[in-house]
Amino acid sequence: MKTTISEKGQITIPKAVRQALGLRPGTVIELRAHAGTFIGKKVSSDDPVARWRGRGTLPHNLSVDAYLERSRGGGAHGG
């Protein structure tokens, strides 16, 4: 895949690459040059939960509050 450097020196990482590597906003990447090659490496987080944050989905597109209320047996959707 190819990308172009903007006037500000920025690049866009193609969506397929971001998805394959699990790159999300806020991901830290270490950059270096080696033998004429540009190398980027995702920096591991010390937070073991960080890689899973934001990946879960709730059933029936419920909000977190609605899901918690339902799971506790309250509200109109009682369980």
C-alpha positions as CSV (number, residue, x, y, z in Angstrom):
1,M,0.0,0.0,0.0
2,K,1.1,3.5,-0.6
3,T,0.5,6.8,1.2
4,T,1.7,10.4,0.5
5,I,3.4,12.8,2.9
6,S,1.3,15.9,3.5
7,E,2.8,19.5,3.4
8,K,2.9,19.3,7.2
9,G,5.0,16.1,7.1
10,Q,2.1,13.9,8.1
11,I,1.1,10.5,6.7
12,T,-2.2,8.5,6.8
13,I,-1.8,4.9,7.7
14,P,-4.2,2.9,5.5
15,K,-7.3,1.5,7.2
16,A,-6.4,-2.1,6.4
17,V,-3.0,-1.6,8.1
18,R,-4.5,0.1,11.1
19,Q,-7.0,-2.7,11.6
20,A,-4.4,-5.5,11.1
21,L,-2.1,-4.0,13.7
22,G,-4.8,-2.8,16.1
23,L,-3.8,0.9,15.7
24,R,-6.3,3.2,17.3
25,P,-6.3,6.9,18.1
26,G,-3.7,7.4,20.9
27,T,-1.6,4.4,19.9
28,V,2.1,5.3,20.4
29,I,4.4,4.3,17.5
30,E,8.2,4.3,17.6
31,L,9.7,5.5,14.3
32,R,13.2,5.0,12.9
33,A,15.1,4.8,9.7
34,H,17.3,1.8,8.8
35,A,19.2,1.3,5.6
36,G,16.9,3.6,3.6
37,T,13.8,2.0,5.1
38,F,11.2,3.7,7.3
39,I,10.2,1.5,10.2
40,G,7.3,2.0,12.6
41,K,6.8,-0.2,15.6
42,K,3.7,-0.1,17.9
43,V,4.9,0.6,21.5
44,S,3.4,-1.8,24.0
45,S,1.3,-0.3,26.8
46,D,2.0,-1.2,30.4
47,D,-1.8,-1.4,30.9
48,P,-2.9,-5.0,30.3
49,V,-6.5,-3.8,29.7
50,A,-5.6,-1.1,27.2
51,R,-5.6,-3.5,24.2
52,W,-9.2,-4.6,24.9
53,R,-10.6,-1.1,25.8
54,G,-13.3,0.0,23.4
55,R,-13.6,-3.4,21.6
56,G,-16.6,-4.8,23.4
57,T,-20.2,-4.5,22.4
58,L,-23.3,-4.7,24.4
59,P,-26.3,-6.8,23.4
60,H,-29.2,-5.1,21.6
61,N,-27.1,-1.9,21.2
62,L,-27.9,-1.0,24.8
63,S,-26.1,1.9,26.5
64,V,-23.8,0.9,29.4
65,D,-26.3,2.4,31.9
66,A,-29.2,0.5,30.4
67,Y,-27.2,-2.7,30.3
68,L,-26.2,-2.4,33.9
69,E,-29.8,-1.6,35.0
70,R,-31.1,-4.6,33.0
71,S,-28.4,-7.0,34.4
72,R,-29.3,-6.0,37.9
73,G,-32.9,-6.8,37.3
74,G,-34.3,-3.3,37.3
75,G,-36.2,-1.1,34.9
76,A,-38.7,-2.0,32.2
77,H,-36.3,-4.6,30.7
78,G,-36.0,-6.5,33.9
79,G,-34.1,-9.8,33.7
